[in-house]
Amino acid sequence: MGVFLEKHRSAYLEIPHNDNLVFNDSVGIEVVFRGVGAVGTLTDIVDKRDNAFVAGGKGFTLRTRSNNTKLEFAIGGDLTNISSIVDISEGETEHAFVQYSRSRSTLEIYLNGSYVGGTTGDVGDFNTTTPLRVGQLAYGSGENYNGWLKYVRVYKDVWMTQDDVMAMYNGQKITNGLVADFEFKKSWGFFERELVTNQRVRLNNTRWSVRKHYGLRFLGSSNSYVLVNENVSLALTGKFTVCVLWKRMGRIVSTSNNQWLIGKYTFKVGGWLIATAENGDVVRFYRTDPAGVYYITASTTLSELEGDFHLIGITYENGIGSIWVDGVMESSGSLPDAEAITECYIGRYSKDIVGAAWIWKDYVLSQIEMEQLYDNPDDPPARQNLVLWYRFNRGHGSRVEDMSGNGNYGTIRNARWV
């Protein structure tokens, strides 16, 4: 598991400043990392400085130098700081723990459980109100890290012994003084839980190192799809929720049709549909009636979604439709409520991968429930209203079972398991 941050993509994540990030005496950082490539002089793994380039700058940074061949831990800005720099090997996985204490006037660096360098001194109060940022300068942009991170942990106002650091290196998580904890285990989507506060943190332009990969891939034609056997009707009206776990694989240049994620839709008759609009680089929630076609559009583009699984959802209630990406409502607006008399399809005209699908009838998932589904798609909320639940993880066969218990099984036609 883990996450890649690429310098050319300006990848980073951050926690806004809060009371947990007020460091009265000491700060410690634990990270498992692998810096990759000749990417310049300075690349920040963890940074919380207010301005590196003025006298009196405050904060701290853990960063690589000299094309990922040195590791530096510094307190204060670049012009007035104390720091220590040690050698590392570019392309090698390292466990690092660094710590600084004002009361001890001591800074230490450990690599793979062993003390390798440090210094003494006191720069005074080093607190800042900037965010804690992983992969980039905290107060702007630049110094972007290029490499892999397995986890990042930040401690305050505790001092670790040699035995503590060796226990960390051997896989023990020390929770005393822990104020931020990222384990990067999810493997898909835009968000990661910070484990101390349980807050959702956006991963900006990162890549998962181990990606969720199972699912059903479609062939980009009108006869490649899953056809739903509607034992319980999916002619959704009034209020409903539909979600799919979907991996965008790229545009089909040869077709003018939108690529369907899932839908029960007849043009200018009625129905509902989640589909990509290829000419607009977007994903949309469509509804239609005899008067026309109507839609709302997610703000995240197809280009941003491509390559990883994402949770795409739609909700509809009282004439208002909304579209969601990874548990965040991105757009909403008025849509008609005309019923479709047609079959329900997944993947039609698409060459993408679908990993799971859910439909709730007469029920709208809340913000919290959308986040719950994103965090744990194997345990969907509101089971009493769940009328369809597919998991495309079987790997063989021409039928997918409905785990909701409603008998809405799917027949697979001209698609392949991945």
DAUR-V350800 format. One record per backbone hydrogen bond with DSSP energy under -1.0 kcal/mol. NH is the residue of the N-H (numbers start at 0). CO is the residue of the C=O. If there is no record, write none. Layout:
# DAUR-V350800
nh & co
NH & CO
NH & CO
This chain:
# DAUR-V350800
nh & co
1 & 183
2 & 148
3 & 206
4 & 146
8 & 5
9 & 6
10 & 5
11 & 203
12 & 133
14 & 131
20 & 17
21 & 18
26 & 99
27 & 154
28 & 97
29 & 152
30 & 95
31 & 150
32 & 93
33 & 147
35 & 145
38 & 36
42 & 63
43 & 142
44 & 61
45 & 61
46 & 132
47 & 59
49 & 57
56 & 53
60 & 73
61 & 45
62 & 71
63 & 42
64 & 69
65 & 40
66 & 39
68 & 64
69 & 64
70 & 85
71 & 62
72 & 83
73 & 60
74 & 81
75 & 58
76 & 56
77 & 51
81 & 74
83 & 72
85 & 70
87 & 68
90 & 34
91 & 88
93 & 32
95 & 30
96 & 109
97 & 28
98 & 107
99 & 26
100 & 105
101 & 24
105 & 100
106 & 118
107 & 98
108 & 116
109 & 96
110 & 113
111 & 94
113 & 110
115 & 108
116 & 108
118 & 106
120 & 104
131 & 14
132 & 46
133 & 12
134 & 44
136 & 141
144 & 134
146 & 4
147 & 33
148 & 2
149 & 31
151 & 181
152 & 29
153 & 179
154 & 27
155 & 176
156 & 25
164 & 160
165 & 161
166 & 162
167 & 163
168 & 164
169 & 165
170 & 167
171 & 166
177 & 174
178 & 153
179 & 153
181 & 151
188 & 308
191 & 200
193 & 198
194 & 180
197 & 193
200 & 191
202 & 189
203 & 11
206 & 3
208 & 1
211 & 186
215 & 353
216 & 415
217 & 351
219 & 349
223 & 220
224 & 412
225 & 345
226 & 410
227 & 343
228 & 408
230 & 228
235 & 233
238 & 236
239 & 315
240 & 359
241 & 313
242 & 357
243 & 311
244 & 355
245 & 309
246 & 352
254 & 251
259 & 347
260 & 273
261 & 273
262 & 344
263 & 271
265 & 269
268 & 265
269 & 265
270 & 337
271 & 263
272 & 285
273 & 261
274 & 283
275 & 258
276 & 281
279 & 276
281 & 276
283 & 274
284 & 295
285 & 272
286 & 293
288 & 291
291 & 288
293 & 286
295 & 284
297 & 282
301 & 280
304 & 300
305 & 301
306 & 247
307 & 304
309 & 245
311 & 243
312 & 323
313 & 241
314 & 321
315 & 239
316 & 319
319 & 316
320 & 332
321 & 314
322 & 330
323 & 312
324 & 327
325 & 310
327 & 324
329 & 322
330 & 322
332 & 320
334 & 318
344 & 262
345 & 225
348 & 220
349 & 346
352 & 246
353 & 215
354 & 244
355 & 244
356 & 389
357 & 242
358 & 387
359 & 240
360 & 384
361 & 238
369 & 365
370 & 366
371 & 367
372 & 368
373 & 369
374 & 370
375 & 371
378 & 375
384 & 381
385 & 382
386 & 358
387 & 358
389 & 356
391 & 354
392 & 390
399 & 409
402 & 388
404 & 401
408 & 406
409 & 399
410 & 226
411 & 397
412 & 224
415 & 216
417 & 214
